[in-house]
Amino acid sequence: MQLLLDDYFNPTLNSSIESRSGDSAALLGEGWHAAFLANPEGAIQVARREIPIRAVQAKSVRWRSAVDRAYEERYATPWELKYVRDLQSETCRATTTELVPL
């Protein structure tokens, strides 16, 4: 699978890219998260460069909380915080995925 990432939408933590799936896609088992669960190896495209990656599910509550804070820092305006709260739901937190370069 290939995933096109926009640096604006995905927070970084310790130089790794973290991502979460929205509630509807997570509940339906669709989208990029479901595809990486089926096959964790893929690629991301950053600018014009394709980087092979492995998607690793974040199991640690501590790591998920750090990603929560990263989203809060990245999206700090009042209208953005509404979406941050959605991404902090347990359903979305369960989709926290680290994209590790191979």
C-alpha positions in Angstrom: 0.0 0.0 0.0 1.2 3.5 -0.7 0.1 6.4 1.6 0.5 10.1 0.6 1.3 12.1 3.7 1.0 15.8 4.1 3.3 16.9 7.0 0.5 19.3 8.1 -1.9 16.5 9.0 0.4 14.0 10.7 2.3 14.9 13.9 5.8 13.6 14.5 7.1 12.2 17.7 10.8 11.5 18.2 11.3 11.9 14.4 8.7 9.2 13.6 5.4 9.9 11.9 2.3 9.1 13.8 -1.2 8.8 12.4 -4.7 8.0 13.4 -7.8 7.0 11.5 -11.0 9.0 11.9 -13.9 7.5 13.8 -16.0 6.5 10.8 -13.2 4.7 8.9 -12.0 3.0 12.1 -15.5 1.8 13.0 -16.1 0.5 9.4 -12.7 -1.2 9.2 -12.0 0.7 6.0 -9.2 3.1 4.8 -5.5 3.2 5.3 -5.5 1.7 8.8 -7.4 -1.4 7.8 -5.1 -1.8 4.8 -2.0 -1.6 7.0 -3.5 -4.1 9.4 -3.9 -6.6 6.6 -0.4 -5.9 5.2 1.8 -3.7 7.4 4.5 -3.1 4.7 3.9 -0.4 2.3 5.3 3.0 1.3 4.6 6.6 2.0 5.2 9.4 -0.4 6.8 12.5 1.1 7.0 15.3 -1.5 8.2 13.3 -4.6 10.1 10.7 -2.7 8.7 7.3 -1.9 9.8 5.7 1.4 9.2 2.0 2.2 7.7 1.6 5.7 6.2 -0.8 8.1 3.1 0.2 10.0 3.4 -0.6 13.7 0.4 -0.4 16.0 1.0 1.7 19.1 0.0 -0.5 22.1 1.4 1.6 24.9 -1.0 4.0 26.7 1.9 6.3 27.4 2.8 6.5 23.7 -0.9 7.1 22.7 -1.0 9.9 25.3 2.1 11.4 23.8 0.4 11.3 20.4 -2.6 13.0 21.9 -0.4 15.8 23.1 1.3 16.1 19.7 -2.1 16.6 18.0 -3.0 19.2 20.6 0.2 21.1 20.0 -0.1 20.9 16.2 -3.8 21.9 16.1 -4.2 24.6 18.8 -6.9 26.9 17.4 -10.3 26.6 18.9 -11.9 25.3 15.7 -9.1 22.7 15.3 -9.4 21.5 18.8 -12.8 20.1 18.1 -11.2 17.7 15.6 -8.4 16.9 18.0 -11.0 15.8 20.6 -12.5 13.5 18.0 -9.0 12.0 17.3 -8.6 11.5 21.1 -11.7 9.2 21.3 -10.9 5.6 22.3 -11.9 4.4 18.8 -9.3 6.7 17.2 -6.6 6.2 19.8 -6.8 2.4 19.0 -5.7 3.2 15.5 -2.5 5.0 16.6 0.1 3.8 14.1 3.8 4.5 13.8 5.1 4.5 10.3 8.6 3.1 10.5 11.0 3.4 7.6 12.5 0.1 6.4 
